[in-house]
Amino acid sequence: MNTRKHFTFSDLEHWLNERRVTEIECLVPDLTGVARGKILPRQKFTEDRGMRLPEAVVAMGVTGEFPEEGPYYDVINPTDRDMHLRPDPATVRIVPWATDPTAQVIHDCYDKDGKMVPFAPRSVLRRVCDLFDAEGWNPVVAPELEFYLVARNTDPDMPLKPPIGRSGRAETSRQAYSIDAVNEFDPLFEDVYSYCEQMELNVDTLIHEIGAGQMEINFFHDHPLQLADEVFFFKRTLREAAMRHNMFATFMAKPIAGEPGSAMHIHQSIVNKDGQNIFSNPDGTASKEFYWYIGGLQKYIPAAMALFAPYVNSYRRLSRFTAAPINIQWGTDNRTVGIRSPVASPAARRIENRVIGADANPYVALAATLACGYLGMKNQIEPTPECKGDAYLGDYQLPRSLGEALEKLRSEKALAEVLGESFITVYTEIKEIEYAEFMKVISPWEREHLLLHV
């Protein structure tokens, strides 16, 4: 659990002094989860306790493009006005790979009147957590994040390949849960764990997943905002460590054809003010809130898919018999369903959302999955009967493309009310721009099969 949750600015100054920090990386996560911001000298950071950035910095897509017109500018002022960024002292971490003593601090986004910028990803998650708090509920989450290690690739026209391990060979077969396959990359993971320890990231288990070069890291359970911060930091850390070992780490949902995709499974439960898990009754049986939460996930996951699967590549992962769900069925200890309830003690009863891709913004994904469950409990939505067989044998119940997902998200007013209408407007407009950019690219498949045959 995060022991620095209640850090004050006085604690922050003491922390920086102890480590003789001379520079501060002032970070704000954008819509894609990329770290934006500025690097400030320690003295300027201490004097200003914040900085300014154009508000569109957190409202652009992965290509860096913006809409030229439309509803986007009903939210984003066309005068390109500033946001006022305030550091969150509890997020301070050392930058272990920096040459000089350097810290990194995540900032929240405010307008000139002191109100949180509603379309900033961290603001959206705070908004949802505040709704839970108003009900006396404290959400607890634990992400499981999958990723691929790949050989360095500087040509986007070339397919990705597994990297060379310490044996001098690349993986060519499935090595699920293989210890020896993980040990192939011991030098890298020794650095990763060292970096995580220096950054006080609460990472738990490392395993080898099904795909060639595919790994998974698990995080200890905590409050959603703390876990989103940790996933944000971890992604940055792993990419840096991988490059120092002459390989890339990628969180693409489907980076390699013929290999399984990468997910961010999120375990979630709710405790009350007394610390009791409200998903369990006093006698240990599942509570009505447990079932209502599942009902909310079932009802709203299809509309939230553009938030869980944010890119055109994301939908390549969600296909039948590929260790990724195609449905919104639920079941106990059943990995073929989209919503799984692991076997656990009553105190640890939880629900796992298996739909979310590793490419999702952790702040947005956590806000969206919690929003679905919140609506389920507030509206007492009953789930469908438990699936006790192979859910892959059923029909697709999720959008099959980003375009379809965006249509569903725009039409679901209940989610917009919880997440914020301005956020949904900005998000969907940006995703339309990305989709339009993708559609300009002609793929090798089209040239191979259509060039001389149609």
C-alpha positions as CSV (number, residue, x, y, z in Angstrom):
1,M,0.0,0.0,0.0
2,N,1.1,3.6,-0.6
3,T,2.7,4.9,2.6
4,R,3.1,8.4,1.1
5,K,-0.6,9.0,0.4
6,H,-0.7,12.0,2.8
7,F,2.5,13.7,1.8
8,T,2.5,17.4,2.3
9,F,4.6,20.0,0.5
10,S,6.8,20.1,3.6
11,D,7.3,16.3,3.3
12,L,8.1,16.8,-0.3
13,E,10.8,19.4,0.4
14,H,12.3,17.2,3.0
15,W,12.3,14.2,0.6
16,L,14.0,16.3,-2.1
17,N,16.6,17.6,0.4
18,E,17.4,14.1,1.6
19,R,18.2,13.0,-1.9
20,R,19.9,16.3,-2.9
21,V,17.7,16.6,-6.0
22,T,18.8,19.3,-8.4
23,E,16.1,18.9,-11.2
24,I,12.4,18.1,-11.3
25,E,10.6,16.4,-14.1
26,C,7.1,18.0,-13.9
27,L,4.8,15.4,-15.5
28,V,1.2,15.4,-16.6
29,P,-0.3,12.3,-18.3
30,D,-2.1,13.1,-21.5
31,L,-5.0,11.2,-23.2
32,T,-2.7,8.4,-24.4
33,G,-0.9,8.1,-21.1
34,V,2.3,9.8,-22.4
35,A,4.2,12.0,-19.9
36,R,4.0,15.6,-20.9
37,G,5.5,18.6,-19.0
38,K,8.7,20.5,-18.3
39,I,12.0,19.9,-16.5
40,L,12.6,22.6,-13.9
41,P,15.6,23.4,-11.7
42,R,14.9,22.5,-8.1
43,Q,14.9,26.1,-6.9
44,K,12.3,27.2,-9.5
45,F,10.1,24.2,-8.7
46,T,10.2,25.1,-5.0
47,E,9.5,28.7,-5.6
48,D,6.6,28.2,-8.1
49,R,5.1,24.9,-7.0
50,G,3.6,24.5,-10.4
51,M,3.8,25.5,-14.0
52,R,1.6,26.3,-16.9
53,L,0.9,24.4,-20.1
54,P,-1.6,24.9,-23.0
55,E,-4.7,22.9,-22.1
56,A,-4.6,21.1,-25.5
57,V,-1.5,19.3,-24.3
58,V,-3.6,16.8,-22.4
59,A,-6.2,16.7,-25.2
60,M,-4.4,15.4,-28.2
61,G,-4.1,12.0,-29.8
62,V,-1.2,9.6,-30.2
63,T,-0.3,11.3,-33.6
64,G,-0.2,14.7,-32.0
65,E,-3.0,16.0,-34.2
66,F,-6.0,18.1,-33.2
67,P,-9.4,18.6,-34.8
68,E,-9.7,21.6,-37.1
69,E,-13.3,22.3,-36.0
70,G,-16.3,20.8,-34.3
71,P,-17.5,20.0,-30.7
72,Y,-13.9,19.7,-29.5
73,Y,-13.7,23.5,-29.5
74,D,-16.8,23.7,-27.4
75,V,-14.6,22.4,-24.7
76,I,-11.1,23.4,-25.7
77,N,-10.8,27.2,-26.0
78,P,-9.5,28.1,-29.5
79,T,-7.3,30.8,-27.9
80,D,-5.0,28.1,-26.7
81,R,-5.3,29.2,-23.0
82,D,-3.1,27.9,-20.2
83,M,-3.7,25.2,-17.6
84,H,-2.3,25.8,-14.1
85,L,-0.5,22.6,-13.0
86,R,-0.1,21.8,-9.3
87,P,2.2,19.0,-8.1
88,D,0.8,16.1,-6.1
89,P,3.5,15.6,-3.4
90,A,2.6,12.0,-2.9
91,T,3.6,11.1,-6.4
92,V,7.3,12.2,-6.1
93,R,9.7,9.5,-7.3
94,I,13.4,9.5,-8.1
95,V,14.5,9.1,-11.7
96,P,16.9,6.2,-11.3
97,W,18.4,6.4,-14.7
98,A,19.2,10.1,-14.6
99,T,22.8,11.2,-14.4
100,D,22.2,14.0,-11.9
101,P,19.9,13.6,-8.9
102,T,16.5,14.1,-10.5
103,A,12.9,13.7,-9.3
104,Q,9.7,13.2,-11.2
105,V,6.4,14.5,-9.8
106,I,2.9,14.1,-11.4
107,H,0.8,17.2,-11.6
108,D,-3.0,17.9,-11.6
109,C,-4.5,20.3,-14.1
110,Y,-6.6,23.3,-13.0
111,D,-8.0,26.3,-14.8
112,K,-7.3,30.0,-13.8
113,D,-10.3,29.8,-11.4
114,G,-8.8,26.9,-9.5
115,K,-11.2,24.3,-10.9
116,M,-9.9,20.9,-12.1
117,V,-9.6,20.6,-15.9
118,P,-12.4,18.0,-16.5
119,F,-10.9,16.4,-19.6
120,A,-7.5,15.7,-18.1
121,P,-7.2,11.9,-17.4
122,R,-6.2,12.2,-13.8
123,S,-9.1,14.6,-13.2
124,V,-11.5,12.0,-14.6
125,L,-10.3,9.3,-12.2
126,R,-10.5,11.8,-9.3
127,R,-14.1,12.6,-10.3
128,V,-15.1,9.0,-10.2
129,C,-13.3,8.3,-6.9
130,D,-15.1,11.2,-5.4
131,L,-18.5,9.7,-6.4
132,F,-17.6,6.5,-4.6
133,D,-16.4,8.4,-1.6
134,A,-19.7,10.3,-1.4
135,E,-21.4,6.9,-1.0
136,G,-19.0,5.7,1.7
137,W,-17.3,3.4,-0.7
138,N,-13.5,3.0,-1.1
139,P,-12.6,1.2,-4.4
140,V,-9.5,-1.1,-4.2
141,V,-7.9,-2.2,-7.5
142,A,-4.9,-4.3,-8.6
143,P,-3.8,-4.3,-12.3
144,E,-2.1,-7.1,-14.1
145,L,-0.2,-5.6,-17.0
146,E,1.0,-7.6,-20.0
147,F,3.7,-6.4,-22.4
148,Y,6.1,-7.7,-25.1
149,L,9.8,-7.4,-25.3
150,V,10.8,-7.0,-28.9
151,A,14.0,-6.6,-30.9
152,R,14.9,-3.0,-31.7
153,N,12.9,-1.9,-34.7
154,T,13.5,1.4,-36.4
155,D,11.5,0.7,-39.5
156,P,7.7,0.8,-39.0
157,D,7.2,-1.2,-42.2
158,M,9.0,-4.2,-40.8
159,P,7.2,-6.7,-38.5
160,L,8.2,-6.9,-34.8
161,K,10.3,-9.9,-33.7
162,P,11.2,-11.3,-30.2
163,P,14.5,-10.1,-28.9
164,I,17.7,-12.1,-28.4
165,G,18.0,-13.5,-24.9
166,R,21.2,-14.2,-23.0
167,S,21.5,-17.6,-24.7
168,G,22.0,-15.8,-28.0
169,R,18.6,-17.1,-29.4
170,A,15.2,-15.6,-29.8
171,E,12.0,-17.4,-28.6
172,T,10.2,-19.3,-31.3
173,S,7.7,-21.2,-29.3
174,R,5.1,-20.5,-26.6
175,Q,6.7,-20.4,-23.1
176,A,3.8,-19.7,-20.7
177,Y,4.9,-19.4,-17.1
178,S,8.4,-20.6,-18.0
179,I,11.0,-19.5,-15.4
180,D,13.9,-20.2,-17.8
181,A,12.3,-18.0,-20.4
182,V,12.1,-15.1,-18.0
183,N,15.7,-15.8,-17.0
184,E,16.7,-15.2,-20.6
185,F,16.3,-11.5,-19.8
186,D,17.7,-11.5,-16.2
187,P,20.0,-8.5,-16.8
188,L,17.0,-6.4,-18.0
189,F,14.7,-7.4,-15.2
190,E,17.4,-6.9,-12.5
191,D,17.5,-3.3,-13.7
192,V,13.7,-3.1,-13.8
193,Y,13.3,-4.3,-10.2
194,S,16.2,-2.0,-9.1
195,Y,14.5,0.9,-10.7
196,C,11.1,0.0,-9.2
197,E,12.7,-0.3,-5.8
198,Q,14.3,3.1,-6.1
199,M,11.0,4.5,-7.2
200,E,9.0,2.8,-4.5
201,L,6.7,1.1,-7.0
202,N,4.7,-1.7,-5.4
203,V,5.2,-4.3,-8.1
204,D,4.5,-7.9,-7.2
205,T,4.9,-11.0,-9.4
206,L,6.6,-11.2,-12.8
207,I,5.7,-14.0,-15.1
208,H,6.2,-15.1,-18.7
209,E,2.9,-15.0,-20.6
210,I,1.8,-17.1,-23.6
211,G,3.4,-15.1,-26.4
212,A,7.1,-15.2,-27.5
213,G,8.7,-12.4,-25.5
214,Q,5.5,-11.6,-23.7
215,M,5.6,-10.9,-19.9
216,E,3.2,-9.8,-17.2
217,I,3.8,-7.7,-14.1
218,N,1.3,-7.7,-11.2
219,F,0.8,-4.8,-8.8
220,F,-0.2,-4.9,-5.1
221,H,-3.8,-3.7,-4.5
222,D,-4.3,0.0,-3.6
223,H,-6.5,3.0,-4.2
224,P,-7.2,3.6,-7.9
225,L,-5.4,6.9,-8.2
226,Q,-2.2,5.4,-6.6
227,L,-2.4,2.4,-8.9
228,A,-2.9,4.5,-12.0
229,D,0.2,6.5,-11.1
230,E,2.2,3.3,-10.6
231,V,1.2,1.9,-13.9
232,F,2.0,5.3,-15.5
233,F,5.5,5.3,-13.9
234,F,6.1,1.6,-14.6
235,K,5.4,1.9,-18.4
236,R,7.9,4.7,-18.5
237,T,10.5,2.8,-16.5
238,L,10.2,-0.4,-18.5
239,R,10.6,1.3,-21.8
240,E,13.7,3.1,-20.5
241,A,15.3,-0.1,-19.1
242,A,14.6,-2.0,-22.3
243,M,16.3,0.5,-24.5
244,R,19.3,0.4,-22.3
245,H,19.4,-3.4,-23.0
246,N,19.1,-2.9,-26.8
247,M,15.5,-3.9,-27.1
248,F,12.1,-2.3,-27.0
249,A,9.2,-2.9,-24.5
250,T,5.8,-2.4,-26.0
251,F,2.3,-2.2,-24.5
252,M,0.5,-2.4,-27.9
253,A,-2.5,-4.6,-27.6
254,K,-1.5,-6.7,-30.6
255,P,2.1,-6.1,-31.6
256,I,2.9,-9.4,-33.4
257,A,0.7,-11.3,-35.8
258,G,0.0,-14.8,-34.7
259,E,0.8,-14.1,-31.1
260,P,-1.7,-13.3,-28.2
261,G,-2.5,-9.8,-27.4
262,S,-1.6,-7.9,-24.3
263,A,-4.2,-7.0,-21.6
264,M,-4.4,-4.9,-18.5
265,H,-6.7,-7.1,-16.3
266,I,-8.0,-5.0,-13.4
267,H,-9.1,-6.7,-10.2
268,Q,-11.5,-4.5,-8.2
269,S,-13.4,-4.6,-5.0
270,I,-15.1,-2.0,-2.7
271,V,-14.6,-1.6,1.0
272,N,-16.7,0.6,3.3
273,K,-15.6,3.1,5.9
274,D,-15.0,0.3,8.3
275,G,-12.7,-1.5,5.9
276,Q,-15.2,-4.3,5.2
277,N,-15.4,-5.7,1.7
278,I,-19.0,-4.9,0.6
279,F,-18.9,-7.7,-2.0
280,S,-19.3,-10.2,0.8
281,N,-22.1,-10.6,3.4
282,P,-21.3,-11.2,7.0
283,D,-21.8,-15.0,6.5
284,G,-19.3,-15.0,3.7
285,T,-21.7,-15.3,0.8
286,A,-21.6,-12.9,-2.2
287,S,-23.6,-9.7,-1.5
288,K,-26.2,-8.0,-3.7
289,E,-23.6,-5.2,-4.3
290,F,-21.3,-7.9,-5.8
291,Y,-23.9,-8.9,-8.3
292,W,-25.0,-5.3,-9.1
293,Y,-21.4,-4.4,-9.8
294,I,-21.2,-7.2,-12.3
295,G,-24.5,-6.1,-13.8
296,G,-23.1,-2.6,-14.3
297,L,-20.0,-3.9,-16.0
298,Q,-22.2,-6.1,-18.3
299,K,-24.5,-3.2,-19.2
300,Y,-21.9,-0.5,-19.8
301,I,-18.7,-2.3,-21.0
302,P,-19.8,-2.3,-24.6
303,A,-20.2,1.5,-24.5
304,A,-16.9,1.9,-22.7
305,M,-14.9,-0.1,-25.1
306,A,-13.4,3.0,-26.8
307,L,-11.9,3.7,-23.4
308,F,-10.7,0.2,-22.7
309,A,-9.5,-0.5,-26.3
310,P,-8.5,3.0,-27.5
311,Y,-6.7,2.3,-30.9
312,V,-7.4,0.5,-34.1
313,N,-4.8,-2.0,-33.1
314,S,-6.7,-2.8,-29.9
315,Y,-9.5,-4.7,-31.7
316,R,-7.0,-7.2,-33.2
317,R,-6.5,-8.6,-29.7
318,L,-10.2,-9.2,-29.1
319,S,-10.8,-12.4,-31.1
320,R,-12.1,-15.8,-30.4
321,F,-9.8,-18.4,-28.7
322,T,-6.9,-16.0,-28.3
323,A,-6.9,-15.7,-24.4
324,A,-8.8,-12.4,-24.8
325,P,-12.5,-12.0,-24.2
326,I,-15.2,-11.4,-26.9
327,N,-18.1,-11.2,-24.5
328,I,-19.5,-9.6,-21.3
329,Q,-20.4,-13.0,-19.7
330,W,-19.3,-13.5,-16.1
331,G,-18.1,-16.5,-14.2
332,T,-16.2,-17.8,-11.2
333,D,-12.6,-18.8,-12.0
334,N,-13.4,-18.8,-15.7
335,R,-10.9,-17.2,-18.1
336,T,-13.1,-17.4,-21.2
337,V,-15.4,-14.7,-19.9
338,G,-14.9,-10.9,-20.0
339,I,-15.8,-10.5,-16.3
340,R,-14.2,-13.1,-14.0
341,S,-14.6,-13.7,-10.2
342,P,-11.4,-15.3,-8.9
343,V,-11.7,-17.9,-6.1
344,A,-11.0,-15.9,-3.0
345,S,-11.8,-15.6,0.7
346,P,-14.9,-13.5,1.6
347,A,-12.6,-10.6,2.6
348,A,-10.8,-10.8,-0.7
349,R,-13.8,-11.3,-3.0
350,R,-13.2,-9.3,-6.1
351,I,-14.1,-8.9,-9.8
352,E,-11.7,-9.0,-12.6
353,N,-12.3,-6.9,-15.8
354,R,-10.4,-8.9,-18.5
355,V,-11.5,-6.7,-21.4
356,I,-9.1,-3.9,-21.0
357,G,-6.0,-3.7,-23.2
358,A,-2.5,-3.0,-22.1
359,D,-2.6,0.0,-24.5
360,A,-5.3,1.8,-22.4
361,N,-4.5,4.9,-20.5
362,P,-4.5,3.6,-16.8
363,Y,-6.3,6.7,-15.5
364,V,-9.1,6.4,-18.1
365,A,-9.4,2.6,-17.9
366,L,-9.7,2.6,-14.1
367,A,-12.2,5.5,-14.2
368,A,-14.3,3.7,-16.8
369,T,-14.4,0.3,-15.2
370,L,-15.2,1.9,-11.8
371,A,-17.9,4.0,-13.5
372,C,-19.5,0.9,-14.9
373,G,-19.6,-0.8,-11.5
374,Y,-20.8,2.4,-9.8
375,L,-23.8,2.7,-12.1
376,G,-24.5,-1.0,-11.5
377,M,-24.7,-0.5,-7.7
378,K,-26.5,2.8,-7.9
379,N,-29.1,1.4,-10.3
380,Q,-29.2,-2.1,-8.8
381,I,-28.6,-3.7,-12.2
382,E,-28.9,-7.5,-12.0
383,P,-26.4,-9.6,-14.0
384,T,-27.1,-12.4,-16.4
385,P,-26.8,-16.0,-15.0
386,E,-23.3,-17.1,-14.4
387,C,-21.5,-18.6,-17.4
388,K,-20.1,-22.0,-16.3
389,G,-18.8,-23.2,-19.7
390,D,-16.6,-22.0,-22.5
391,A,-17.8,-18.4,-23.3
392,Y,-15.8,-18.5,-26.6
393,L,-18.5,-20.7,-28.0
394,G,-21.0,-17.8,-27.7
395,D,-21.5,-14.7,-29.8
396,Y,-19.4,-11.6,-29.9
397,Q,-20.8,-9.1,-27.5
398,L,-18.2,-6.3,-27.9
399,P,-17.6,-3.7,-30.6
400,R,-15.4,-5.1,-33.4
401,S,-13.8,-1.8,-34.4
402,L,-12.9,1.6,-33.0
403,G,-15.5,3.3,-35.2
404,E,-18.3,1.1,-33.7
405,A,-17.0,1.6,-30.2
406,L,-17.0,5.4,-30.6
407,E,-20.6,5.4,-31.7
408,K,-21.6,3.4,-28.6
409,L,-19.6,5.7,-26.3
410,R,-21.2,8.8,-27.7
411,S,-24.7,7.4,-27.3
412,E,-24.4,6.3,-23.7
413,K,-25.5,9.3,-21.6
414,A,-25.1,7.5,-18.2
415,L,-21.4,7.0,-18.7
416,A,-21.0,10.6,-19.8
417,E,-22.7,11.8,-16.6
418,V,-20.2,9.9,-14.5
419,L,-17.1,10.5,-16.4
420,G,-17.9,14.0,-17.5
421,E,-19.5,15.2,-20.8
422,S,-16.6,17.4,-21.7
423,F,-14.2,14.5,-21.3
424,I,-16.3,12.3,-23.6
425,T,-16.5,15.1,-26.2
426,V,-12.7,15.7,-26.2
427,Y,-11.9,12.0,-26.1
428,T,-14.2,10.9,-29.0
429,E,-13.2,13.8,-31.2
430,I,-9.6,13.0,-30.8
431,K,-10.2,9.3,-31.5
432,E,-12.0,10.2,-34.7
433,I,-8.9,12.1,-35.8
434,E,-6.7,9.1,-35.1
435,Y,-9.1,6.8,-36.9
436,A,-9.1,9.1,-40.0
437,E,-5.3,9.1,-40.0
438,F,-5.2,5.3,-39.8
439,M,-7.6,5.0,-42.8
440,K,-5.1,6.9,-45.0
441,V,-2.6,4.0,-44.7
442,I,-2.8,1.1,-47.2
443,S,-1.7,-2.1,-45.5
444,P,0.4,-5.0,-46.9
445,W,-2.7,-7.2,-46.7
446,E,-4.6,-4.9,-49.1
447,R,-1.8,-4.9,-51.6
448,E,-1.3,-8.6,-51.4
449,H,-5.0,-9.7,-51.8
450,L,-6.6,-6.8,-53.7
451,L,-4.0,-5.5,-56.1
452,L,-4.5,-8.0,-58.8
453,H,-7.7,-9.8,-57.7
454,V,-10.5,-7.2,-57.6
